[in-house]
Structure formats: structure tokens, C-alpha cells
Amino acid sequence: MLQQCKSLSPHLPLSWMAQFQEMMRQQLESSMHTELEKLLDTTTGAEREVSKKDFEGFKNLFHRFLQVKGPSVEWIKIQRPPEDSIQPYDKIAARGLPDNVADSLNKLVVVKLNGGLGTSMGCKGPKSLISVRNENTFLDLTVQQIEHLNKTYNTDVPLVLMNSFNTDEDTKKILQKYTHHRVKIHTFNQSRYPRINKESLLPVATSLTMTGQNTEGWYPPGHGDIYASFYNSGLLDQLIAQGKEYIFVSNIDNLGATVDLHILHHLVSQPNGKRCEFVMEVTDKTRADVKGGTLIQYEGKLRLLEIAQVPKAHVDEFKSVSKFKIFNTNNLWISLAAIKRLQEQKAMDMEIIVNPKTLDGGQNVVQLETAVGAAIKCFDNALGINVPRSRFLPVKTTSDLLLVMSNLYSLEAGSLTMSPKREFPTTPHVKLGSSFTKVQEYLTRFESIPDMLELDHLTVSGDVTFGKNVSLKGTVIIIANHGDRIDIPAGSMLENKIVSGNLRILDH
């Protein structure tokens, strides 16, 4: 709407233009506040109080959204980070570990981002409840990892789950099964923000209920919301009172994001005045990661640059593996005391991500979001650590799921490690077609997961099934054309093969 105002009045003097735009901004903000009050009036009691807190955060985000004038970065000001601001992991690991590892662990809290649904993989409910290995879910593996630490070192590392209104109820039901595990589990909820109409810039929801048309009127505002919602929940203060100093935050679907004792030791062993308040784990970019956010130096601060912030003319430069060599894994180590300080000073500053969506009825809406890593510039002595690729093992698709279910990885105490039988450390490139998108359908297409120890590249397209004990080596491409079906026979060994056409094994 503000853009429309600019184009409607090209002949107004600049000062008048500015005044006019400011008036329009104030009007929009006032209308938004009125609508939010109307929404609050549709409920009472505890729900009203929670929503009121959420809306305070939303008002702040909306205010900043209306103030934005053009891109959040000037390309000419972007510099490469200084050498010492991104440390190689080997340098940190070379310092070794102290005798009192338990002391460091007792200062740690593990936080998993658990707000996402499994819809992109054809599953209902929280993504963390999808089985990924030997009937273990993402959540099972997380609990096993932390329980193993607590038993090994006789420590008390708690697990905190940041749920969203989409995942909270289902997650809490399942948590009962971990009652007798040696890990304390806490949860808190991300905020619930209103989606806004792209044209009017007002909420599309008519009440706070999550029924009928209103269901689509709400969204969890990205993982940058962790700071405010963690603080508002009271859990942050509770953990500080227990002597906890750092949180290790990661996406629950990143199976490589385990507690690293060397990074933890590096953090807690710094002298007080030089304490590093924020560590971002980065890793070397490959051609598969060109869209991942990267670290830059900007106006004297280490800063996260996301592809959404890059001017169109520079997108190819941003994707370049030679200029921007690393990307953010979203494994972050953050000081609890620093989060508390920044929240209380209202100094947490993250770029706004404007995420356009189309609702089922065809209505165009906008979601205002933030990313947790974008706050790096607010913290003192922030640091990037260039970690091995093995710490970034996200499962976003069934192609990723095939890798982690295969004999490429062995599972011990909830952690996946690359099999020593694999001769090279890189993972194969796997691309499964649309017939494999949904987990249930994907599982019916494999009688057993193939041997992939010597695989470099696998592409499968069309109606393809795999028999038991199939072995895949080198580059394997299997394409069943429309109407055709390919059954790979049990016991087959395919090495550097292209299979196409129609291959069907029939019982007789």
C-alpha cells in the first residue's frame, strides 16, 4: 500500500511525500492495533493473556515492516569476515578436553526447534515423530543422545523443545514415554501471529479460535521468535537460576547436530571479559548448498546474510562457491544471560523475512518472520566455527531419509556416524522422483534398503520398486517412463548403470 502511495503522487515535494507516507504508516498501524484488540476480545482468561503477549511481539514486527525502505543490506558494504572471526573446528578440537567435562555439561541446555509438521513428506503431525532409523523417530534419537551424555558423565543436561501451536499437543502426548529416561524435558511454545491480507495489510482471522476458516489465519513466525518466546515462558530465568549458561540450538531434523564437547569447552573456558556469547556452526558450501545463508562482515559486525536479502543483480554472486565459501548449519551456541540482557533492553534486532503465501481459498497473504541466526550481530564476541560436514545431516525429503536409513551410517546411542567401510567421506547425491515423496509410499517401494556403501549418485524417476538385498555402486540412474514400471530384482548389483523402459518381475 505504501508503494502504491509513492506511485500515486510523483509531483509532490519530497518533504510532503515523506509526511504523506508517514501518515499512511500511522493509519495502517492504528488500524492493525484496532483489529488486534477485536481479536483479543473474542476470548478470555489465560488464552487472552498469552495472545496479548504474542501480539506485543507482532506489533513490533509490523511496525518495523512498515518502516523498511528498500533492501536491508547495501551490497557495496559487504566484506569478507576477518580471519579470526571464523575458526576452523580442528583448531578448537586440538586444545583437547579438561578432566572435568561434567562441569561444562552441567552449564548446558539442549534446545531443539520442534515447530514444523511432516506435511512436506506426506505425514500428519509433528515432523519430529517420523521414524528415521530402526523405528526411532527424530525425537527418540535426540533423547537417546542426551541420556547417553548424562549417564556417561553423571550430568544433568536438560532437553528443551520449542513447539508451535501446530505441534504442541501431539508432542506433549508422546513425551510421557520418556518419563523413565535420564533426561529432563521442558517445552515452551512459539508465538502465534496473524497472517495479514496482502492488499489491506490487516489480519485475515476473525477470532482467536483455530477452527473453520480461522485455522489458516495463524502462523508460527519463524525460529527467530525463540528469544522472545523463551524469555516470555519463564523457562529462561528458571534455567539461569539452575546455573545453566549456554543453549545449544538446532533443527530437530538435523541428525548431525549432536552436543560437541570441544565447542562447549571452548565457550565455558573463555575469561569472563572475553566470553563468546554466540557461536554459529558453519560448514563448507557445495553446489547443493548455494541457497544457504552465509556469514559476512557488515559495518564492523559479524552478520548472517540470507538469499532473501540479496538484491536480484547479485544473486549469482551470492551463490558462488568461490566468493562465499561457507553456509550456516543453524547449529547455534548462545549465552542465556546475553539473551536475557538483550530481551530486557529490547535490543534483539533481526531482519524481517516477508513470506508470501496463498491460502486454500486463493487469498494472498503475508507472513512476517525472523531467523534465529540473524541475531548474531547483537551478541558480543560472536564467532563462526567451520565444522565438518558430518554436523549437517538434515532430513528434509525421502531422498535424505534413504541416506540415513542405509548402511552408509551406523547408529550408536542416538548418534549417526558415517560407516568406516565407506572409502570417501562425502555422502552420495540421491534424487528420488515424485512417486517417492510421501514416506508411506517410499517405504512400500523398498523391500529392504539397498547397500549404498560404494554409491556416488542415484537418480530414480517414475514407478520403480526395489527387491531385497539390492546393491548400488557408482552412478545409477533408473527411469520408468509414464505407464511403465521397473522392478529391480532381489539380489541385483547395479554399478554405473542406466536402467530405463519397462522391467517387471512377475511371479508365476
C-alpha positions as semicolon CSV with decimal commas, in nm:
position;residue;x (nm);y (nm);z (nm)
1;M;0,000;0,000;0,000
2;L;0,284;0,238;0,081
3;Q;0,438;0,159;-0,258
4;Q;0,106;0,250;-0,423
5;C;0,113;0,587;-0,245
6;K;0,458;0,657;-0,383
7;S;0,346;0,591;-0,738
8;L;0,024;0,794;-0,700
9;S;0,197;1,117;-0,607
10;P;0,508;1,168;-0,823
11;H;0,470;1,550;-0,831
12;L;0,454;1,612;-0,455
13;P;0,765;1,774;-0,300
14;L;0,983;1,522;-0,115
15;S;0,903;1,660;0,232
16;W;0,529;1,632;0,160
17;M;0,582;1,281;0,022
18;A;0,760;1,179;0,339
19;Q;0,485;1,331;0,556
20;F;0,216;1,163;0,346
21;Q;0,387;0,823;0,372
22;E;0,435;0,867;0,747
23;M;0,065;0,949;0,782
24;M;-0,028;0,636;0,583
25;R;0,204;0,426;0,803
26;Q;0,045;0,559;1,120
27;Q;-0,301;0,494;0,979
28;L;-0,212;0,134;0,889
29;E;-0,058;0,079;1,232
30;S;-0,361;0,223;1,408
31;S;-0,597;0,002;1,201
32;M;-0,383;-0,304;1,284
33;H;-0,393;-0,227;1,659
34;T;-0,774;-0,190;1,644
35;E;-0,811;-0,525;1,467
36;L;-0,580;-0,699;1,716
37;E;-0,789;-0,565;2,006
38;K;-1,103;-0,702;1,837
39;L;-0,933;-1,044;1,809
40;L;-0,837;-1,036;2,178
41;D;-1,199;-0,964;2,268
42;T;-1,304;-1,299;2,113
43;T;-1,157;-1,492;2,410
44;T;-1,093;-1,460;2,784
45;G;-0,866;-1,587;3,061
46;A;-0,526;-1,749;3,004
47;E;-0,562;-1,769;2,625
48;R;-0,624;-1,394;2,609
49;E;-0,313;-1,323;2,819
50;V;-0,091;-1,548;2,604
51;S;-0,224;-1,392;2,283
52;K;-0,177;-1,043;2,426
53;K;0,195;-1,119;2,483
54;D;0,223;-1,267;2,133
55;F;0,060;-0,958;1,983
56;E;0,312;-0,727;2,151
57;G;0,585;-0,905;1,955
58;F;0,378;-0,894;1,638
59;K;0,309;-0,518;1,673
60;N;0,683;-0,456;1,699
61;L;0,749;-0,668;1,386
62;F;0,465;-0,499;1,194
63;H;0,591;-0,153;1,293
64;R;0,940;-0,238;1,162
65;F;0,791;-0,392;0,846
66;L;0,615;-0,060;0,768
67;Q;0,940;0,135;0,825
68;V;1,153;-0,073;0,584
69;K;1,276;0,134;0,291
70;G;1,445;-0,095;0,039
71;P;1,698;-0,378;0,090
72;S;1,833;-0,448;0,440
73;V;2,194;-0,460;0,313
74;E;2,392;-0,240;0,078
75;W;2,595;-0,477;-0,138
76;I;2,889;-0,241;-0,157
77;K;2,932;-0,252;0,223
78;I;2,960;-0,632;0,240
79;Q;3,305;-0,756;0,339
80;R;3,453;-1,097;0,398
81;P;3,470;-1,181;0,769
82;P;3,814;-1,128;0,931
83;E;4,028;-1,443;0,950
84;D;3,990;-1,486;1,327
85;S;3,610;-1,447;1,324
86;I;3,560;-1,793;1,169
87;Q;3,776;-2,055;1,342
88;P;3,849;-2,398;1,193
89;Y;3,699;-2,674;1,409
90;D;4,032;-2,862;1,414
91;K;4,197;-2,569;1,590
92;I;3,934;-2,575;1,865
93;A;3,942;-2,955;1,898
94;A;4,325;-2,951;1,917
95;R;4,304;-2,788;2,261
96;G;4,173;-3,115;2,399
97;L;3,922;-3,163;2,679
98;P;3,959;-3,091;3,050
99;D;3,931;-3,359;3,320
100;N;3,606;-3,202;3,443
101;V;3,389;-3,240;3,130
102;A;3,090;-3,282;3,362
103;D;3,130;-2,924;3,492
104;S;3,095;-2,789;3,138
105;L;2,799;-3,014;3,056
106;N;2,611;-2,905;3,368
107;K;2,615;-2,550;3,227
108;L;2,445;-2,662;2,903
109;V;2,084;-2,687;2,783
110;V;1,998;-2,856;2,451
111;V;1,718;-2,678;2,260
112;K;1,554;-2,836;1,955
113;L;1,337;-2,638;1,713
114;N;1,025;-2,855;1,702
115;G;0,764;-2,632;1,538
116;G;0,745;-2,799;1,198
117;L;0,495;-3,050;1,059
118;G;0,578;-3,351;0,843
119;T;0,345;-3,240;0,562
120;S;0,622;-3,199;0,301
121;M;0,698;-3,571;0,347
122;G;0,330;-3,670;0,338
123;C;0,298;-3,720;0,715
124;K;0,045;-3,580;0,961
125;G;0,154;-3,429;1,291
126;P;0,497;-3,308;1,408
127;K;0,792;-3,388;1,184
128;S;0,991;-3,496;1,491
129;L;0,765;-3,803;1,524
130;I;0,859;-3,951;1,182
131;S;1,059;-4,276;1,211
132;V;1,403;-4,231;1,060
133;R;1,608;-4,532;1,169
134;N;1,518;-4,872;1,325
135;E;1,173;-4,739;1,422
136;N;1,339;-4,447;1,609
137;T;1,193;-4,100;1,548
138;F;1,391;-3,773;1,541
139;L;1,274;-3,716;1,899
140;D;1,375;-4,067;2,012
141;L;1,727;-4,016;1,876
142;T;1,757;-3,675;2,047
143;V;1,652;-3,819;2,384
144;Q;1,893;-4,113;2,343
145;Q;2,185;-3,878;2,266
146;I;2,130;-3,661;2,575
147;E;2,056;-3,957;2,802
148;H;2,386;-4,113;2,689
149;L;2,572;-3,793;2,785
150;N;2,401;-3,776;3,124
151;K;2,478;-4,140;3,204
152;T;2,838;-4,128;3,075
153;Y;2,939;-3,813;3,264
154;N;2,685;-3,828;3,550
155;T;2,541;-3,491;3,447
156;D;2,204;-3,319;3,416
157;V;2,175;-3,179;3,063
158;P;1,805;-3,098;3,002
159;L;1,625;-3,103;2,667
160;V;1,401;-2,810;2,576
161;L;1,163;-2,831;2,281
162;M;1,036;-2,516;2,114
163;N;0,695;-2,629;1,987
164;S;0,444;-2,439;1,778
165;F;0,065;-2,443;1,809
166;N;0,083;-2,700;1,525
167;T;0,298;-2,949;1,719
168;D;0,247;-2,882;2,091
169;E;-0,044;-3,113;2,168
170;D;0,090;-3,418;1,979
171;T;0,442;-3,368;2,118
172;K;0,322;-3,347;2,480
173;K;0,128;-3,674;2,441
174;I;0,439;-3,856;2,321
175;L;0,667;-3,711;2,593
176;Q;0,507;-3,940;2,850
177;K;0,703;-4,232;2,708
178;Y;1,033;-4,071;2,817
179;T;0,933;-4,040;3,185
180;H;1,188;-4,301;3,298
181;H;1,473;-4,177;3,077
182;R;1,760;-3,989;3,238
183;V;1,682;-3,656;3,076
184;K;1,456;-3,375;3,198
185;I;1,237;-3,247;2,915
186;H;1,081;-2,898;2,910
187;T;0,868;-2,737;2,639
188;F;0,762;-2,386;2,551
189;N;0,557;-2,254;2,264
190;Q;0,650;-2,029;1,977
191;S;0,427;-1,724;1,937
192;R;0,112;-1,738;1,727
193;Y;0,095;-1,446;1,484
194;P;-0,187;-1,340;1,248
195;R;-0,141;-1,376;0,873
196;I;-0,215;-1,046;0,703
197;N;-0,404;-0,975;0,383
198;K;-0,154;-0,873;0,114
199;E;-0,375;-0,584;-0,003
200;S;-0,523;-0,438;0,316
201;L;-0,232;-0,539;0,544
202;L;-0,487;-0,637;0,813
203;P;-0,537;-0,979;0,981
204;V;-0,741;-1,237;0,788
205;A;-0,858;-1,414;1,107
206;T;-1,186;-1,302;1,264
207;S;-1,134;-1,468;1,604
208;L;-0,862;-1,636;1,811
209;T;-1,015;-1,981;1,760
210;M;-0,834;-2,239;1,548
211;T;-1,147;-2,373;1,378
212;G;-1,303;-2,335;1,035
213;Q;-1,164;-2,056;0,818
214;N;-0,969;-1,914;1,113
215;T;-0,733;-2,214;1,109
216;E;-0,550;-2,063;0,813
217;G;-0,537;-1,720;0,976
218;W;-0,240;-1,800;1,203
219;Y;0,126;-1,899;1,170
220;P;0,436;-1,957;1,387
221;P;0,672;-1,666;1,298
222;G;0,998;-1,847;1,215
223;H;1,267;-1,966;1,458
224;G;1,387;-1,610;1,528
225;D;1,092;-1,600;1,767
226;I;1,289;-1,828;2,005
227;Y;1,437;-1,535;2,200
228;A;1,107;-1,364;2,289
229;S;0,901;-1,679;2,346
230;F;1,176;-1,849;2,554
231;Y;1,205;-1,534;2,767
232;N;0,826;-1,487;2,798
233;S;0,774;-1,852;2,901
234;G;0,973;-1,802;3,223
235;L;1,187;-2,104;3,136
236;L;1,492;-1,889;3,054
237;D;1,502;-1,744;3,408
238;Q;1,437;-2,087;3,558
239;L;1,739;-2,237;3,376
240;I;1,967;-1,943;3,466
241;A;1,868;-1,994;3,832
242;Q;1,981;-2,359;3,798
243;G;2,329;-2,245;3,690
244;K;2,285;-2,305;3,316
245;E;2,493;-2,073;3,094
246;Y;2,457;-2,180;2,729
247;I;2,195;-2,328;2,499
248;F;2,285;-2,544;2,200
249;V;2,008;-2,479;1,946
250;S;1,946;-2,680;1,630
251;N;1,673;-2,805;1,398
252;I;1,532;-3,135;1,524
253;D;1,561;-3,282;1,172
254;N;1,940;-3,224;1,158
255;L;2,072;-3,563;1,268
256;G;2,430;-3,433;1,270
257;A;2,356;-3,173;1,540
258;T;2,482;-3,355;1,850
259;V;2,643;-3,194;2,156
260;D;3,009;-3,126;2,073
261;L;3,228;-3,126;2,384
262;H;3,512;-2,933;2,218
263;I;3,290;-2,638;2,120
264;L;3,129;-2,641;2,464
265;H;3,470;-2,639;2,636
266;H;3,584;-2,351;2,413
267;L;3,282;-2,147;2,527
268;V;3,298;-2,208;2,901
269;S;3,678;-2,175;2,927
270;Q;3,695;-1,816;2,796
271;P;3,788;-1,547;3,051
272;N;3,480;-1,351;3,168
273;G;3,551;-1,026;2,982
274;K;3,606;-1,211;2,654
275;R;3,315;-1,454;2,684
276;C;3,181;-1,550;2,343
277;E;2,804;-1,502;2,356
278;F;2,714;-1,660;2,024
279;V;2,870;-1,934;1,810
280;M;2,735;-2,024;1,467
281;E;2,849;-2,355;1,322
282;V;2,918;-2,311;0,952
283;T;3,048;-2,564;0,702
284;D;3,198;-2,555;0,353
285;K;2,948;-2,483;0,078
286;T;2,896;-2,734;-0,203
287;R;2,685;-2,685;-0,516
288;A;2,390;-2,836;-0,323
289;D;2,405;-2,556;-0,061
290;V;2,417;-2,245;-0,279
291;K;2,099;-2,101;-0,124
292;G;2,221;-2,137;0,237
293;G;2,280;-1,823;0,447
294;T;2,644;-1,715;0,487
295;L;2,849;-1,506;0,731
296;I;2,972;-1,163;0,628
297;Q;3,135;-0,862;0,794
298;Y;2,898;-0,564;0,779
299;E;2,950;-0,229;0,947
300;G;3,209;-0,381;1,180
301;K;2,990;-0,674;1,293
302;L;2,965;-1,040;1,200
303;R;2,630;-1,082;1,028
304;L;2,420;-1,354;0,865
305;L;2,330;-1,286;0,501
306;E;2,031;-1,483;0,367
307;I;1,947;-1,521;-0,002
308;A;1,617;-1,332;0,058
309;Q;1,821;-1,019;0,148
310;V;2,033;-1,029;-0,166
311;P;1,949;-0,779;-0,446
312;K;1,846;-0,966;-0,765
313;A;2,152;-0,839;-0,953
314;H;2,383;-1,012;-0,703
315;V;2,208;-1,349;-0,652
316;D;2,454;-1,537;-0,877
317;E;2,744;-1,382;-0,688
318;F;2,584;-1,491;-0,358
319;K;2,551;-1,848;-0,488
320;S;2,917;-1,855;-0,591
321;V;3,114;-2,121;-0,403
322;S;3,436;-1,924;-0,454
323;K;3,326;-1,590;-0,301
324;F;3,102;-1,717;-0,019
325;K;3,268;-2,040;0,083
326;I;3,065;-2,135;0,391
327;F;2,699;-2,155;0,495
328;N;2,504;-2,158;0,821
329;T;2,410;-2,506;0,953
330;N;2,169;-2,348;1,208
331;N;2,359;-2,524;1,488
332;L;2,400;-2,235;1,735
333;W;2,551;-2,197;2,083
334;I;2,408;-1,894;2,267
335;S;2,460;-1,741;2,611
336;L;2,145;-1,748;2,827
337;A;2,248;-1,436;3,020
338;A;2,301;-1,249;2,691
339;I;1,953;-1,346;2,563
340;K;1,803;-1,216;2,890
341;R;2,000;-0,889;2,866
342;L;1,909;-0,825;2,500
343;Q;1,541;-0,908;2,557
344;E;1,519;-0,675;2,855
345;Q;1,696;-0,396;2,666
346;K;1,470;-0,460;2,364
347;A;1,795;-0,477;2,164
348;M;1,734;-0,801;1,972
349;D;1,742;-0,694;1,607
350;M;1,670;-0,943;1,328
351;E;1,592;-0,870;0,964
352;I;1,229;-0,931;0,869
353;I;1,160;-1,212;0,624
354;V;0,844;-1,136;0,425
355;N;0,696;-1,473;0,330
356;P;0,406;-1,454;0,078
357;K;0,150;-1,740;0,089
358;T;-0,172;-1,826;-0,089
359;L;-0,448;-1,973;0,129
360;D;-0,665;-2,264;0,014
361;G;-0,942;-2,024;-0,092
362;G;-0,697;-1,835;-0,315
363;Q;-0,648;-1,536;-0,083
364;N;-0,296;-1,384;-0,094
365;V;-0,146;-1,326;0,250
366;V;0,186;-1,226;0,401
367;Q;0,373;-1,381;0,695
368;L;0,633;-1,172;0,878
369;E;0,911;-1,397;1,009
370;T;1,263;-1,381;1,155
371;A;1,554;-1,628;1,164
372;V;1,736;-1,723;1,486
373;G;2,084;-1,685;1,332
374;A;2,014;-1,327;1,218
375;A;2,057;-1,207;1,579
376;I;2,431;-1,289;1,568
377;K;2,510;-0,918;1,518
378;C;2,352;-0,830;1,855
379;F;2,581;-1,051;2,066
380;D;2,930;-0,974;2,197
381;N;3,238;-1,163;2,071
382;A;3,030;-1,367;1,822
383;L;3,220;-1,639;1,640
384;G;3,177;-1,874;1,347
385;I;3,325;-2,225;1,372
386;N;3,385;-2,411;1,046
387;V;3,276;-2,763;1,140
388;P;3,298;-3,092;0,948
389;R;3,013;-3,159;0,707
390;S;2,906;-3,453;0,927
391;R;2,747;-3,199;1,168
392;F;2,499;-3,105;0,897
393;L;2,277;-3,403;0,816
394;P;1,925;-3,264;0,765
395;V;1,636;-3,488;0,663
396;K;1,406;-3,269;0,453
397;T;1,298;-3,526;0,191
398;T;1,270;-3,902;0,141
399;S;1,596;-3,879;-0,059
400;D;1,766;-3,768;0,264
401;L;1,576;-4,037;0,455
402;L;1,712;-4,309;0,223
403;L;2,068;-4,200;0,306
404;V;2,021;-4,210;0,685
405;M;1,833;-4,542;0,676
406;S;2,109;-4,707;0,471
407;N;2,432;-4,885;0,567
408;L;2,622;-4,561;0,496
409;Y;2,559;-4,479;0,864
410;S;2,583;-4,672;1,187
411;L;2,370;-4,579;1,489
412;E;2,508;-4,568;1,840
413;A;2,346;-4,400;2,144
414;G;2,118;-4,196;1,918
415;S;2,404;-4,061;1,702
416;L;2,460;-4,145;1,335
417;T;2,818;-4,177;1,214
418;M;2,946;-4,249;0,864
419;S;3,040;-4,617;0,826
420;P;3,419;-4,675;0,832
421;K;3,361;-4,910;0,535
422;R;3,279;-4,608;0,316
423;E;3,606;-4,521;0,140
424;F;3,536;-4,149;0,092
425;P;3,373;-3,914;0,343
426;T;3,120;-3,743;0,113
427;T;2,760;-3,864;0,103
428;P;2,616;-3,980;-0,230
429;H;2,384;-3,750;-0,423
430;V;2,036;-3,908;-0,415
431;K;1,737;-3,780;-0,611
432;L;1,414;-3,975;-0,581
433;G;1,119;-3,884;-0,806
434;S;0,766;-3,779;-0,713
435;S;0,649;-4,141;-0,664
436;F;0,872;-4,148;-0,353
437;T;0,775;-3,809;-0,198
438;K;0,545;-3,943;0,076
439;V;0,709;-4,155;0,344
440;Q;0,442;-4,431;0,335
441;E;0,470;-4,467;-0,045
442;Y;0,851;-4,452;-0,029
443;L;0,858;-4,740;0,225
444;T;0,642;-4,965;0,005
445;R;0,891;-4,926;-0,283
446;F;1,184;-5,081;-0,094
447;E;1,163;-5,442;0,030
448;S;1,486;-5,356;0,206
449;I;1,713;-5,051;0,190
450;P;1,986;-5,110;-0,074
451;D;2,357;-5,141;0,005
452;M;2,488;-4,791;-0,078
453;L;2,843;-4,804;0,061
454;E;3,000;-4,754;-0,282
455;L;2,732;-4,529;-0,434
456;D;2,819;-4,185;-0,578
457;H;2,493;-4,080;-0,742
458;L;2,140;-4,221;-0,760
459;T;1,850;-4,082;-0,966
460;V;1,517;-4,265;-0,966
461;S;1,214;-4,145;-1,161
462;G;0,872;-4,299;-1,221
463;D;0,714;-4,623;-1,097
464;V;1,018;-4,810;-0,961
465;T;1,045;-5,072;-0,684
466;F;1,349;-5,239;-0,524
467;G;1,366;-5,604;-0,416
468;K;1,562;-5,730;-0,115
469;N;1,941;-5,703;-0,086
470;V;1,997;-5,478;-0,388
471;S;2,343;-5,321;-0,413
472;L;2,405;-4,983;-0,582
473;K;2,754;-4,865;-0,681
474;G;2,898;-4,568;-0,870
475;T;2,636;-4,376;-1,070
476;V;2,296;-4,542;-1,106
477;I;2,006;-4,386;-1,300
478;I;1,668;-4,565;-1,312
479;I;1,392;-4,408;-1,521
480;A;1,050;-4,567;-1,574
481;N;0,860;-4,372;-1,838
482;H;0,492;-4,285;-1,795
483;G;0,288;-4,609;-1,794
484;D;0,597;-4,827;-1,749
485;R;0,713;-4,993;-1,429
486;I;1,059;-5,111;-1,328
487;D;1,109;-5,374;-1,056
488;I;1,474;-5,410;-0,957
489;P;1,509;-5,784;-0,877
490;A;1,617;-5,904;-0,532
491;G;1,993;-5,950;-0,504
492;S;2,071;-5,725;-0,806
493;M;2,401;-5,538;-0,818
494;L;2,388;-5,222;-1,029
495;E;2,720;-5,048;-1,091
496;N;2,741;-4,743;-1,321
497;K;2,414;-4,842;-1,491
498;I;2,127;-4,662;-1,660
499;V;1,803;-4,861;-1,643
500;S;1,505;-4,738;-1,844
501;G;1,194;-4,868;-2,018
502;N;0,994;-5,148;-1,862
503;L;1,142;-5,415;-1,638
504;R;0,884;-5,612;-1,445
505;I;0,940;-5,926;-1,242
506;L;0,622;-6,135;-1,228
507;D;0,550;-6,432;-1,002
508;H;0,437;-6,745;-1,186
